[in-house]
Amino acid sequence: MIGLYRRKGEYIMSSFVITTDSTSDLPESYLKEKDMKEALLSYSLGDKIYGGEEKLDVKEFYDMMRNGQMPTTQAANPEELKELFQSYLDKGISVLHLSFSSALSSSYGNAVLVSRELNEDYAEKGVKVIVVDTLAASLGEGLVVYKAQQMKEAGETLDETAKWVEEHKLNLCHQFTVDDLFHLYRGGRVSRLTAVAGSLIKVKPVLHVDDEGRLIPIGKVRGRKKSLIALVDNMERTMGSYRDKNDIVFISHGDCEEDAEYVASLIKERFGIEKFLISTIGPTIGAHSGPGTVALFFMGDKR
């Protein structure tokens, strides 16, 4: 959203926008409120490609996965990224693009290549594209976007906002658990033996996203409820000096909203945090994590 924002007693004109990838899993209501555009990552399911105008209801998507259909995903298309960035540059508006983790997709690399080309073409017009690798996924990426948007609305410049994201993105912590190890096996995150054995004895892995933006197993517990409690236990160990600075916590889920609400209730009871954003994990991330995933995002001293 372009407009006037108050800074140090004066009103200044915002001259940049924030864009991100559809992997941020931010709700449509938030994107519309902020007039924020996303680069779409399409996916295939059955013999159809979804993305853009061709969309599949998220619940239907997860039901199809439960019934054995396995989706495949694609990175953000360079031509579509170029079109997105140019739509602002042509209006004299710079772009801060907060990208899906480079460890999980080539979308970041595509955005960087496009930005280099455009920055040469538009140099004389005084506008530019800055691309930041959030090293994040799902609402972890979304929380980076949320924090950057807050800075923008407070009157920070493009360069100031990009600098803050670069300096603090590793303070955006991801904790998550999955209900079915098979989907992690498909993505190469666990071995077949681990997936089969874990499923038989009802082991639920707990994972996080590390400093390089990769999905890393950090523990396992037996039983669904214990895995959800483990997310909050890990949050307590990880927050450190940010314990009293988390004014909002993001939680995403793979069509299991009650479990996400349960995690929110534990956080509220343990830490007194009142504000949450809870949203469904979209198809691009959900294709690899599967139905029943619950993911928790917050600020901490380290990932």
N, C-alpha and C positions, 0 to 999 in steps of 0.2 A: 504494500500500500504506500503510495507516494503522498506526502502531505507535510504539514507543519508540525514540528515537535519542539517542546520547550527544553532549552538547555542553558543553565547558568543565567536564568532570568531573561533570556532572549528566545525568540522563536526563529528557528532555522529551517530551511527546506531540506527534506530528505532527498538525496539524489541517487539512491541505489535501492535495489530490491534484493531479496533473498530468495533463491530457488533451491530445490533439493531433488532427490530421486523419490520415486514412488515407494521405495523400500523403507522410507521413514515411518510408514504406517500412521501418520498423523490423520486424525478424523477429517472428513470432508467439511464439517462445520468450521473447524479451525482454519483450514485452507481458504475457505470462502470468506471468513471474517477478515483474514489478513490479506486477501487478494493475492495469495501465494500460488505460484505455478510449480509443477513437478515435471521432471523428466521421467517418462514412463518406461518401465522395464516389463516387457511382454513375457507371456508364458504360454506353453502349449499343453493341452490336456485332451487326450483322445486325438482326433484329427483336426482340432480347431486351435487357432492362435488367438489369445485374448490380450487385450490392452487397448487403450484409446477408447473408441466408440464401442468396440465389442467387449462387453464386460460380463462376468459371471458373478452371481451373488456369492458372497464369501461363505455363507453357511452351506450352500450347494457345493461349492468348491471342496470344503472339508468332508462333506458327505461322500463325494465322489472318491476322495482319497481313502476314506474308511472302507469303501467298497472295492478297493484295489486298484484304482486308476492312479498312475504315477505321472505327475507333471514334470516338464522340463522348463528351464528359464533362460532368458536372453538378457544381455547387457543393454544399457541405454544406447540407442542408435545415434551415431555421430551426426547424421543429417538432422535428426529431430532435436538434438542438443543445439546445433547451430541455429536452427529456426527459432528455438526458445530464446537463446541469448540475443539474437538479432532483433527480436520483437521489442526488446527494451533498448538496446544500443541505438537503434534507429530513432528512438524518441529522446535520445540524450540521457539515458538512464544507465548507470553502471550496474553490474550484477555480481553478487556474492553467491557462488554455487557451493552448497555443502553436500558433498558426495558420499554415497555408500562406500563402505570400507574397501580399499584397494586389495585387501587380502582375500576378499570374497567375490569380487567381480572386476571386470575390465571397464566398468562404467566410469570410474575415476580417470583412468588413462585416456579414455575417449574424450572426456570433458576437457582434460588438459590440452590435448592436441587441438581441439576445436578452439579453445580459448587463446592459444598462441597465435593461431591464424587470424582470429578476429581482432586481437589486440594490435596486431600489425596494421590491419585494415582500418581500424577506428582510432589509431593513435592521435591523429590530428584533430579529432573531434572531442578529445578530452574525456572519453569514457573508456571503460575497460571491464574485463571479466576476471575475477579472482576465483580460483577453484581450490577448495580445501578438502583434503581427504579426512573425513571425520573419524576414520578407523572404527566406525560404529555401524550398527544394524538395527532395524526395526525402530522401536521408540527410543532406543539409545541415540540413533541418528536424529530422531524426532526431538529429543530433549536438547541436543546441540542446537537444532534449528530454533527451538522455543527460546533458549537463552540468548541466541544471537538476535532474534526478533525483538526481545525485550531491550537489548542494548540499542538497536536501531531506533526504536520508538523513544528511547531516552535521549536521543540526539547524537549518539556516537557516529563517527564517520565510517565509511566503507573500510578503510585501512585499520582503524581502531578496532572495529568489530572482528575483522579477519584475524588480527593479531591476537585478540582475546581467545578466539576459538582455537588457534594454533597452540596457544600457551596452556589452555585448560581442557582440551579435548580428552586427555588421558585421566582427567578427574571425573569423567562421565562413566560410571560403573555399570556393567551388565552382569546380571545373575539370572540364570534360567534353568528350567528343568523340562524334560520331555516325557511324554507318556509312553511312547513306543520307540525303542532303540533302533528299530529297523530303518527308520528314515535317516538317522545319523549314520548308520552303516552304508546306506546308499550314497551318502555324501562323503564317505571316506573318513568320518570322524571317529568311528569305533570299528573294531574287527567284527567279522561275522560270528566268531565264537562268542565274543562279548555280547553281541546282540541277542543271539539265541539263548545263551545261558542266563543273561539278565532278564529276559522275558519270562523264562521258566520260573525263576525265583522272585519275580516281581521287584527287581532292582531298578531304581530310578536314578539316573545320573544327574548331577548338578554341574553345570558348565558356566564359563564366563567368556567374555571377549577380552583378549589380552592386549598388551601395548602395541602389537603389530596388527591388530584388527582381526585376529583369528579366533575361531571357536575352540576352546580348550576345556576338556573335562577336568574338574578340580575335586570331585568327590562323588560318592554314590551312597544312597540310603535305601532301605527296604520299605516300600510302601509310599503311596501317593501323598498322604498327608504329611509324612515326615519330610518328603522332598520339598514341599511348600514351606514348611517351617524352616528348613535349611536355608532357603533363599533369604529369609529375614535374619537368621543367625549370621549368615555371611555379610549381610548389609551392616549389621552391628559391628562386625570386626573390621570392615573396610572403610566406613565413613570417616573415622578419625576426627580431624579438626572440623569437618563439615557436618558433624552431628547436629549442630544447632543452626545450620545454614540451608538445610534442605526445606525450602518453602513449598515444594511440590515434588511428588514422586510419580513416575510414569510406570504403568503396568500394561503389557500386551499379552494377548492370549490366543491360542488356536481353537476358537469355538468352545471355550470352557469358562464363560464369564463368572460363574459362581466361584470357581477356584481363584480367579483373579481378585474377586471381591473379598474372599477369605484372606488372601495375602494382604490386601489393603487394611482389613480389620486388625490383623496382627501388628502391622506397622503403626497404625493409629494407637493401639493399646500400649505398645512398647515404647514408642518414641514421641507420641503426642502430635504427630503430623496429621493435619486435617485435610490437605488439598491433594487430590489425585487426578490424573488423567488416565483412564482405562480405555483401551481400544483393541480391536481385533488385529491379529497378525495377518497382513495381506498375503496374497498368493505367492509372491516372489520369495519371501522369507519362509512362508508356510510350506512351500514345496519341499523344503529341506528339513524343516523342524517337525512338521506333521501336526495332526490334530492333538489337542491336549497339552500343547506347550504353554507354559507360563513363564513370562520374562519380566524382570524387575530392573528398573533404571533409576539411578540417583547419583548425587555428587559425593565423591569420597577422596581421600588422600591419594589413593592409587587404585588401579583396576584390580 
